[in-house]
């Protein structure tokens, strides 16, 4: 699923929206705490279009879909981390 980044605030927020016929959008919030970082993911899909795409285009089982989603999120995380490193720090 192809998407465009709407907001990117290093160590705070990533939000996006889809650019394909499978409509989705979401956000990831990072909250720094004493015990580590709390990550909140909000992901919204148009389930009718998503189901159609999965049945017609992907032909995946639920487990395969979950694995593909985890892989895509890991790739997106790596992309965002690379972008954060490219943003100069302000002291």
Backbone bond lengths (Angstrom), bond angles and torsions (degrees), N, CA, C in turn:
res aa  C-N    CA-C-N  psi(-1)  N-CA   C-N-CA  omega(-1)  CA-C   N-CA-C  phi
1 X - - - 1.443 - - 1.515 109.01 -
2 X 1.298 115.67 124.52 1.458 119.53 -178.63 1.523 110.16 -88.93
3 X 1.327 115.12 141.42 1.462 120.36 -178.19 1.518 110.04 -144.15
4 X 1.330 114.84 159.97 1.457 122.32 173.80 1.520 108.54 -115.95
5 X 1.315 115.74 142.77 1.460 121.44 178.47 1.529 108.57 -78.09
6 X 1.330 116.27 129.02 1.466 121.79 176.59 1.522 111.31 -92.48
7 X 1.325 116.30 -44.57 1.461 121.49 -179.77 1.517 109.15 -138.20
8 X 1.318 115.23 140.75 1.460 121.32 174.91 1.524 107.34 -140.73
9 X 1.328 115.12 104.92 1.463 121.98 177.16 1.520 106.49 -116.19
10 X 1.325 117.72 107.34 1.463 121.00 -174.79 1.526 113.04 -48.76
11 X 1.320 114.04 131.05 1.465 123.03 178.02 1.526 113.89 62.62
12 X 1.333 117.65 14.60 1.467 121.18 -179.17 1.526 112.60 -130.19
13 X 1.346 117.14 -54.40 1.461 120.23 -167.40 1.520 111.56 -154.47
14 X 1.332 114.63 141.15 1.462 122.82 167.79 1.524 105.45 -133.79
15 X 1.320 117.86 130.08 1.463 119.99 173.59 1.520 108.87 -134.95
16 X 1.336 116.34 154.17 1.455 121.73 -174.84 1.520 110.73 -152.24
17 X 1.339 115.03 168.58 1.466 122.72 172.26 1.528 108.02 -143.46
18 X 1.316 115.65 157.42 1.462 120.64 -176.95 1.524 111.36 -79.09
19 X 1.327 114.84 157.18 1.463 121.46 174.97 1.524 110.20 -125.12
20 X 1.331 116.64 14.94 1.460 121.84 179.09 1.520 109.22 -119.57
21 X 1.345 115.76 -178.93 1.457 119.65 -178.19 1.525 113.11 -71.49
22 X 1.323 118.97 -15.96 1.461 121.67 173.83 1.526 106.49 -87.33
23 X 1.327 116.00 101.72 1.463 121.01 -173.96 1.523 110.60 -77.17
24 X 1.314 115.43 126.18 1.452 121.55 175.66 1.518 109.13 -154.90
25 X 1.310 114.99 155.26 1.452 121.21 172.78 1.513 107.82 -155.14
26 X 1.309 114.83 162.13 1.451 117.02 -178.10 1.507 112.27 -174.30
27 X 1.321 112.90 -177.63 1.455 120.24 179.49 1.518 109.26 -153.67
28 X 1.320 114.29 153.93 1.455 122.02 174.35 1.525 106.43 -127.71
29 X 1.331 115.23 125.01 1.464 121.85 178.16 1.520 108.89 -109.96
30 X 1.326 116.58 138.51 1.459 123.01 178.42 1.525 107.89 -116.59
31 X 1.328 116.58 122.60 1.463 121.60 179.98 1.521 108.45 -117.52
32 X 1.334 115.93 111.67 1.462 121.69 -179.15 1.523 109.31 -76.54
33 X 1.320 116.20 124.61 1.457 121.01 177.75 1.511 110.50 -128.28
34 X 1.314 116.42 175.69 1.464 120.81 -179.61 1.521 112.07 -63.12
35 X 1.328 116.91 -34.93 1.453 120.48 -177.56 1.514 113.97 -91.70
36 X 1.316 118.50 3.74 1.455 121.27 -178.48 1.520 110.08 135.21
37 X 1.302 115.64 -160.82 1.455 121.89 -176.96 1.519 109.99 -107.86
38 X 1.338 116.30 129.75 1.456 121.63 172.22 1.518 107.52 -93.38
39 X 1.333 116.56 129.14 1.458 122.05 -179.55 1.523 108.20 -112.75
40 X 1.337 116.45 126.48 1.457 121.89 177.31 1.518 108.16 -115.97
41 X 1.326 116.48 121.30 1.461 122.66 -179.90 1.514 108.67 -108.92
42 X 1.321 116.34 127.81 1.465 122.57 173.05 1.515 106.57 -118.86
43 X 1.318 115.51 120.80 1.460 121.10 -175.30 1.514 108.11 -134.29
44 X 1.321 117.01 121.72 1.454 122.04 -179.40 1.521 109.58 -121.25
45 X 1.329 115.14 130.46 1.456 122.28 179.07 1.511 109.73 -122.20
46 X 1.313 116.57 148.24 1.459 121.67 165.04 1.519 104.68 -79.32
47 X 1.324 117.35 100.31 1.467 121.05 -170.71 1.519 113.17 -63.79
48 X 1.313 118.16 -30.07 1.461 119.47 178.76 1.525 110.38 -64.80
49 X 1.330 117.12 -49.43 1.462 120.01 178.19 1.519 111.68 -67.63
50 X 1.325 117.25 -35.79 1.456 120.48 179.31 1.520 110.29 -64.00
51 X 1.323 117.00 -47.35 1.465 120.55 179.69 1.524 110.54 -60.49
52 X 1.319 117.33 -43.58 1.468 120.74 178.53 1.522 110.99 -60.09
53 X 1.326 116.65 -44.87 1.465 120.33 -179.20 1.519 110.98 -64.05
54 X 1.324 116.71 -42.22 1.465 119.70 179.94 1.518 111.33 -64.08
55 X 1.313 116.64 -43.11 1.466 120.41 -178.19 1.522 110.90 -68.67
56 X 1.336 116.67 -46.86 1.461 120.61 -173.57 1.526 113.65 -82.74
57 X 1.312 117.63 -42.89 1.459 120.77 -170.60 1.522 114.60 -98.68
58 X 1.309 117.37 -39.94 1.453 119.98 -170.64 1.514 114.06 -97.46
59 X 1.322 117.36 -33.02 1.462 122.41 -179.17 1.531 110.92 48.19
60 X 1.332 115.88 53.85 1.459 121.91 -177.81 1.521 111.08 -111.61
61 X 1.323 115.39 151.25 1.459 120.40 169.52 1.525 108.12 -79.52
62 X 1.329 116.51 170.52 1.471 120.04 178.53 1.530 110.81 -59.25
63 X 1.325 117.22 -44.59 1.463 120.81 179.81 1.517 112.14 -62.77
64 X 1.324 116.61 -41.05 1.468 119.98 178.19 1.528 110.62 -64.96
65 X 1.346 116.05 -39.95 1.463 119.92 178.32 1.523 110.43 -62.81
66 X 1.339 116.85 -45.79 1.463 120.10 -179.91 1.526 111.07 -61.54
67 X 1.335 116.73 -39.96 1.461 120.15 177.48 1.520 111.82 -64.20
68 X 1.343 116.33 -42.11 1.463 120.48 178.70 1.525 110.86 -65.24
69 X 1.338 116.89 -38.71 1.460 120.47 178.50 1.524 110.66 -65.22
70 X 1.322 116.96 -44.40 1.465 120.34 177.92 1.524 110.92 -61.01
71 X 1.323 116.79 -40.73 1.467 120.65 178.68 1.530 110.82 -64.84
72 X 1.337 116.41 -42.60 1.462 120.23 179.40 1.526 111.08 -64.33
73 X 1.330 116.99 -41.33 1.464 120.08 178.89 1.524 111.32 -66.07
74 X 1.326 117.11 -37.33 1.467 120.41 177.17 1.530 110.06 -64.22
75 X 1.334 116.89 -40.59 1.460 120.81 177.00 1.518 111.74 -64.82
76 X 1.328 116.03 -39.71 1.461 120.79 178.69 1.525 110.32 -66.20
77 X 1.321 116.72 -40.33 1.468 121.72 177.21 1.527 109.95 -60.08
78 X 1.335 117.01 -45.94 1.463 121.05 179.60 1.530 110.66 -62.03
79 X 1.332 116.35 -40.72 1.465 120.92 177.86 1.529 110.50 -60.98
80 X 1.331 117.15 -47.25 1.465 121.19 -179.07 1.517 111.32 -64.08
81 X 1.323 117.01 -40.78 1.462 120.00 177.92 1.523 110.76 -62.38
82 X 1.328 116.76 -38.42 1.464 120.75 177.25 1.529 110.01 -64.90
83 X 1.331 117.19 -41.72 1.461 121.24 178.77 1.523 110.70 -64.41
84 X 1.337 117.80 -40.16 1.462 121.43 179.91 1.520 110.70 -62.28
85 X 1.335 116.66 -39.54 1.464 119.69 179.52 1.526 111.11 -65.64
86 X 1.329 116.95 -26.01 1.462 121.06 -178.63 1.527 112.34 -81.57
87 X 1.343 117.04 -14.85 1.464 120.70 -179.46 1.526 108.60 -87.64
88 X 1.350 117.78 123.19 1.467 119.60 -179.48 1.527 111.31 -63.31
89 X 1.307 115.97 143.27 1.467 121.41 176.93 1.518 109.56 -78.39
90 X 1.317 115.93 145.16 1.460 121.75 175.86 1.517 107.24 -109.12
91 X 1.317 116.21 124.18 1.474 120.55 -178.58 1.509 109.38 -109.48
